[in-house]
Amino acid sequence: MSYTVTIVGGGLGGLTAALALRQRGLRATVLEQAAQLGEVGAGIQTAPNASRVLLGLGLRRELEAIRTEPLDQVRRRWQDGSVIGLTPLGEFCKREYNAPYWHYHRADLHKVLLDACLDPEGAGPVVQVHTGAKVVEIDQSDPARPVAVTAAGERHESDVLIGADGIRSGVRDALGMPDTLLFSGEMAYRVLIPGDKIAADPATRWLVDRFQSTIWYGPDRHLVHYMIRGGEYLNVVAIVPSSPECERDWTAPATVDELVDAYPGWDDRVASMLEKAEGEISAWAMYHRRRDPVWVDGRAALLGDACHAMLPYQAQGASQAMEDAAVLAEELGAVTAADVPAALARYVARRAKHAGMVQDAAWNNMSFYHLPDGPEQRERDEKLKRFGGESDVSYEWLWRGTPLNDPDQETFSYQFHG
């Protein structure tokens, strides 16, 4: 009989882990504190390294139905919108890395993973999912059977416990692991703008002519935007110096005027784009974790933001959690319950340094993105013209290959090559 794994957290990382474990024949239970499973309304990028993991889980058809493919990554200058540099994505990524660079609505990607976890026809034991299950305690009185205790008093005992419960991880706190959170001094507005409003205005129609992932660089702030759901929405992430309120509360409501006013003196097209925002707008404080190789306590381990939360300046937060999930499943799927501690140690050995390098690169990109106009900025822009990555890691290193030992992950026959 296969042994059991409890995963605390039903986000993208937790569900990827649950599905990967299921396909290895393990019995996974997901505990999610929210009353309903889902994701906030925002976009997400999966570079080839994460796409390769998802495709390796057999999700190609489902992903193709929800993805939007950007053809280029474009870097623009804040004052006049002039193009600093351009990196091909689209067919180039599939040809060079044998995996795509795709954009999604987070809720769509989350649903694909959840449906695969619950599909009765899928390989392995169906994942058990419990909502409204906030974990408040980890009972390790029996070292071989860690127990997740919920606020309602329910006890979920298993052979392995995984904390995939985000940057403010309750599992991490319950295990008494060190507080590694750091505040960046910045906040991000996240908003979806209806694509039909973008297409109807001559000032912004260019955004739908060719789907691109765009980064605008300016002093003390930057702006990222790309289309999702085939142009139904323009996803915008606008990062600026944080307000005291946002730092204190982690999130704060915002207005369209605040969003537009956060980019004074920028190219007129920026205001034309941002003023079309509607619905709920919120600002989110940008916290991250310093590098920390301690992810395991006995038979309990951390995954994703719980152990290596990173700033979004590499667009790799969810992607690195997915890599964690795949490696964790590979290690746990190869051992019996008796050998779980050794498998968790190997998981950390294979992932902590790699994820830490991405953490550091994202942190370094904060100042790299936000240089004031001057000699350093001009030097940066020259680098971006011959772009192969940012800060300390290259796209070649980040996107090529797989974190897995499984050779089938490298040759899953996506058939991008002719």
C-alpha positions in Angstrom: 0.0 0.0 0.0 1.4 3.4 -0.9 2.2 5.8 1.9 0.5 9.1 2.6 1.5 12.8 2.2 -0.4 15.8 3.7 0.1 19.0 1.8 -0.8 22.2 3.6 -1.8 24.8 1.0 -3.8 24.4 -2.2 -2.1 27.0 -4.4 -0.2 26.3 -7.6 2.8 24.8 -5.8 0.7 22.6 -3.5 -1.5 21.3 -6.3 1.5 20.6 -8.6 3.0 18.6 -5.8 -0.2 16.7 -5.1 -0.5 15.8 -8.8 3.1 14.8 -9.2 2.9 12.7 -6.0 -0.4 11.1 -7.3 1.3 10.1 -10.5 4.1 8.4 -8.5 1.4 6.3 -6.7 1.4 8.2 -3.4 -1.8 9.2 -1.5 -1.9 13.0 -1.2 -4.3 15.0 0.9 -4.4 18.8 0.4 -5.5 21.1 3.3 -6.5 24.6 2.2 -7.6 27.2 4.7 -9.8 29.1 2.2 -13.5 28.2 2.1 -13.2 27.7 -1.7 -10.2 26.6 -3.8 -9.1 29.2 -6.4 -6.6 31.9 -7.3 -6.8 35.6 -7.3 -7.6 37.2 -10.6 -4.2 37.9 -12.0 -1.8 36.7 -14.7 1.1 34.3 -14.4 4.0 33.5 -16.6 5.5 30.1 -17.0 8.9 30.1 -18.6 10.2 26.9 -20.3 11.5 25.4 -17.0 8.0 25.5 -15.5 6.2 24.6 -18.7 8.4 21.5 -19.0 7.3 20.4 -15.5 3.6 20.9 -16.3 3.8 19.2 -19.7 5.6 16.3 -18.1 2.6 15.9 -15.9 0.5 15.2 -19.0 -1.3 18.5 -19.1 -0.5 19.6 -22.6 -4.0 19.6 -24.1 -5.5 21.4 -21.1 -2.7 24.0 -21.0 -3.0 24.7 -24.7 -6.7 25.5 -24.2 -6.0 28.3 -21.6 -2.6 29.7 -22.6 -1.7 32.9 -24.4 1.7 32.9 -26.1 3.8 36.1 -26.2 5.9 36.3 -29.3 8.6 38.6 -27.7 9.8 40.1 -24.5 10.1 43.8 -25.0 12.0 46.3 -22.7 11.0 50.0 -23.0 12.3 53.2 -21.6 10.0 55.1 -19.2 9.9 58.6 -20.7 9.3 57.9 -24.4 8.5 54.2 -24.6 11.5 53.6 -26.9 12.5 50.0 -27.2 15.7 49.2 -25.3 15.9 45.6 -26.3 13.8 42.6 -27.5 14.1 38.9 -26.7 12.2 36.5 -28.9 9.8 34.1 -27.1 7.1 32.2 -29.0 8.6 29.8 -31.6 12.1 30.7 -30.4 11.6 29.2 -26.9 10.0 26.1 -28.3 12.8 25.6 -30.8 15.7 26.4 -28.4 14.3 24.9 -25.2 11.8 22.4 -26.4 9.2 24.0 -24.1 7.0 27.1 -24.4 6.9 30.4 -22.7 3.2 30.9 -21.9 0.9 33.3 -20.0 -2.2 32.3 -18.2 -4.9 33.7 -15.9 -3.9 32.2 -12.5 -7.4 30.9 -11.9 -7.4 29.0 -15.2 -4.0 27.3 -14.5 -5.1 26.5 -10.9 -8.3 24.8 -12.2 -6.3 22.7 -14.7 -4.2 21.4 -11.8 -7.1 20.9 -9.5 -9.1 19.0 -12.1 -6.2 16.7 -12.8 -5.8 16.0 -9.0 -9.5 15.1 -8.7 -9.9 13.3 -12.1 -11.1 9.7 -11.2 -9.6 8.5 -14.5 -6.1 9.9 -13.8 -3.1 7.8 -12.9 -2.6 7.0 -9.2 -4.9 7.6 -6.1 -7.2 10.5 -6.4 -6.1 13.5 -4.3 -8.2 14.3 -1.3 -8.9 18.0 -1.0 -10.3 19.7 2.2 -11.2 23.4 2.2 -11.8 25.6 5.2 -8.9 23.6 6.8 -6.6 26.2 8.5 -3.6 24.4 10.0 -2.7 25.8 13.4 -0.4 23.2 14.9 2.0 20.5 13.8 2.1 17.5 16.2 5.3 15.6 15.9 5.0 13.6 19.1 5.2 10.5 17.0 8.3 11.3 14.8 7.2 8.8 12.1 3.6 10.2 11.8 3.5 14.0 11.7 0.0 15.4 12.3 -1.5 18.6 10.9 -4.1 20.0 13.3 -6.7 22.4 12.0 -8.5 25.2 13.7 -11.6 23.1 13.8 -9.6 20.4 15.7 -9.3 17.9 12.9 -6.2 15.9 12.9 -4.6 14.8 9.6 -1.9 12.2 10.2 0.5 11.0 7.4 3.9 9.7 6.7 5.1 13.1 5.3 3.9 16.6 5.8 4.6 19.4 3.3 4.1 23.1 4.0 3.2 24.7 0.7 1.2 27.5 2.4 2.9 30.6 1.0 5.1 33.4 2.1 3.4 33.7 5.5 3.6 30.0 6.1 1.8 28.7 9.2 3.6 25.4 8.9 7.0 27.1 8.9 5.9 29.0 12.1 4.5 25.8 13.7 7.8 24.0 13.1 9.7 26.9 14.8 11.9 27.6 11.8 13.7 31.0 11.7 11.9 34.1 10.5 13.6 35.0 7.2 11.1 37.6 5.9 12.5 40.8 4.6 10.6 43.9 3.2 11.8 45.2 -0.1 10.4 48.8 0.4 8.2 48.4 -2.6 4.6 47.4 -3.4 2.9 46.1 -6.6 -0.4 47.2 -8.0 -2.0 44.2 -9.7 -4.9 44.8 -12.1 -6.6 43.3 -15.1 -7.7 45.7 -17.9 -10.4 44.5 -20.3 -8.8 43.8 -23.7 -11.7 45.3 -25.6 -11.1 48.7 -24.0 -7.4 48.4 -25.0 -8.3 47.5 -28.6 -10.9 50.3 -28.9 -8.5 53.1 -28.1 -6.0 54.1 -30.9 -3.5 55.1 -28.1 -3.4 51.5 -26.8 -4.5 49.4 -29.8 -0.8 48.5 -30.5 -0.9 46.2 -27.4 -3.2 43.7 -29.2 -1.4 43.9 -32.6 1.3 41.4 -31.4 1.2 39.7 -28.1 4.3 40.6 -26.1 5.5 40.6 -22.6 6.6 44.1 -21.9 8.8 45.7 -19.2 9.1 49.4 -18.8 12.1 50.6 -16.8 12.2 53.9 -14.9 13.7 55.5 -11.8 12.4 53.8 -8.6 9.7 51.9 -10.4 8.8 49.7 -13.3 5.8 48.3 -15.1 5.1 44.8 -16.6 2.1 43.9 -18.8 1.0 41.1 -21.0 -2.2 39.7 -22.5 -4.0 36.7 -21.0 -7.0 34.6 -22.1 -6.2 35.3 -25.8 -6.5 39.1 -25.3 -9.5 39.1 -23.0 -7.5 40.9 -20.4 -4.3 42.9 -20.2 -2.5 41.8 -17.0 -0.6 44.7 -15.3 1.9 44.5 -12.5 3.0 48.0 -11.5 5.8 48.2 -8.9 6.5 51.4 -7.0 7.8 52.5 -3.6 5.5 51.2 -0.9 3.2 53.2 1.2 3.4 52.8 5.0 -0.1 51.4 5.0 0.7 48.7 2.5 3.9 47.7 4.4 1.9 47.4 7.6 -1.1 45.6 6.3 0.5 43.6 3.4 -2.2 44.8 1.1 -4.2 47.9 0.6 -7.1 49.0 -1.7 -6.2 51.5 -4.5 -8.0 53.6 -7.0 -7.4 54.1 -10.7 -6.2 57.6 -10.1 -3.6 56.4 -7.6 -2.4 53.9 -10.2 -2.1 56.5 -13.0 -0.5 59.1 -10.6 2.2 56.6 -9.6 3.8 57.1 -13.0 4.3 60.9 -13.4 6.2 62.0 -16.4 6.1 58.6 -18.1 5.2 58.0 -21.7 1.6 59.1 -22.4 0.7 55.5 -23.5 1.3 54.3 -19.9 -1.5 56.6 -18.6 -3.7 55.7 -21.5 -3.3 52.1 -20.6 -3.6 52.3 -16.8 -6.7 54.7 -16.8 -8.7 51.8 -18.4 -8.4 49.7 -15.2 -11.7 48.9 -13.6 -13.1 46.8 -10.7 -11.0 46.1 -7.6 -7.5 47.4 -7.6 -5.1 46.5 -4.8 -1.5 47.1 -3.9 0.6 44.3 -2.4 3.7 44.8 -0.2 6.7 43.1 -1.8 8.2 40.9 0.9 10.6 38.0 0.3 12.7 35.6 2.2 16.5 35.6 2.6 18.2 32.4 1.4 17.8 29.7 4.0 18.7 26.0 3.4 16.7 24.7 6.4 13.5 23.4 4.8 13.1 20.1 6.7 12.2 19.1 10.2 12.0 15.3 10.5 9.2 14.2 8.1 8.0 17.7 7.5 9.3 19.9 4.7 8.6 23.2 3.1 7.9 24.0 -0.6 7.7 27.2 -2.7 7.2 30.5 -1.0 7.2 28.9 2.4 11.0 28.3 2.0 12.2 30.6 -0.8 9.7 33.4 -1.4 11.2 35.7 -4.0 10.5 39.1 -5.5 8.8 39.0 -8.9 11.8 40.4 -10.8 12.6 37.1 -12.4 8.9 36.0 -12.9 9.9 32.7 -11.3 8.1 32.5 -8.0 5.5 29.9 -9.1 7.9 28.3 -11.5 10.4 27.5 -8.8 7.6 26.1 -6.6 6.6 23.8 -9.5 10.2 22.7 -9.8 10.2 21.9 -6.1 7.1 19.9 -6.5 8.5 17.8 -9.3 11.8 17.1 -7.5 9.9 16.3 -4.2 7.7 13.8 -6.0 10.6 12.2 -7.7 12.4 11.7 -4.4 9.4 10.5 -2.4 8.2 8.3 -5.2 11.4 6.4 -5.2 11.4 5.3 -1.5 9.3 3.5 1.0 7.9 5.3 4.1 10.9 4.2 6.1 13.3 6.2 3.9 11.3 9.4 3.8 13.8 11.5 5.9 16.7 10.6 3.5 14.4 11.5 0.5 13.6 14.9 2.0 17.2 15.6 2.6 18.0 14.9 -1.1 15.1 17.1 -2.1 16.6 20.0 -0.2 20.1 19.3 -1.5 18.8 19.4 -5.1 16.6 22.5 -4.7 17.9 24.9 -2.0 20.9 26.3 -3.9 19.1 26.5 -7.2 16.1 28.4 -5.8 18.4 30.5 -3.7 20.3 31.7 -6.8 17.0 32.7 -8.3 16.0 34.5 -5.1 19.3 36.5 -5.2 18.9 37.3 -8.8 15.4 38.6 -8.3 16.6 40.8 -5.4 19.5 42.2 -7.5 17.1 43.0 -10.3 15.2 45.4 -8.0 18.0 47.9 -8.2 18.9 46.9 -11.7 15.4 47.8 -12.9 15.0 51.0 -11.0 18.2 52.9 -11.7 18.0 56.7 -12.0 18.8 58.1 -15.4 22.6 58.4 -15.8 25.7 56.4 -16.6 24.6 53.2 -14.7 21.3 53.3 -16.5 22.9 53.7 -19.9 25.2 50.8 -19.1 22.3 48.7 -18.1 20.4 49.5 -21.3 23.4 48.5 -23.4 23.4 45.2 -21.6 19.6 44.8 -22.3 20.2 45.2 -26.0 22.2 42.0 -26.1 19.9 40.4 -23.6 20.4 36.8 -22.3 19.2 37.2 -18.7 19.3 39.6 -15.9 21.6 40.1 -12.9 23.4 36.9 -11.9 21.5 34.2 -13.9 21.1 33.7 -17.6 18.0 32.5 -19.4 20.2 29.7 -20.7 20.8 28.5 -17.1 17.3 29.2 -15.9 15.2 27.8 -18.8 17.2 24.9 -20.3 16.9 21.4 -19.0 15.0 20.0 -16.1 15.6 19.8 -12.4 14.6 16.1 -12.6 16.7 13.0 -13.0 14.0 11.4 -15.0 15.2 11.3 -18.7 11.6 11.2 -19.9 11.1 14.7 -18.6 13.7 15.8 -21.2 12.1 13.9 -24.1 8.3 14.0 -23.6 7.9 14.4 -27.4 6.2 17.8 -27.5 7.3 17.7 -31.1 8.2 21.4 -31.4 10.9 20.4 -33.8 9.3 20.2 -37.2 
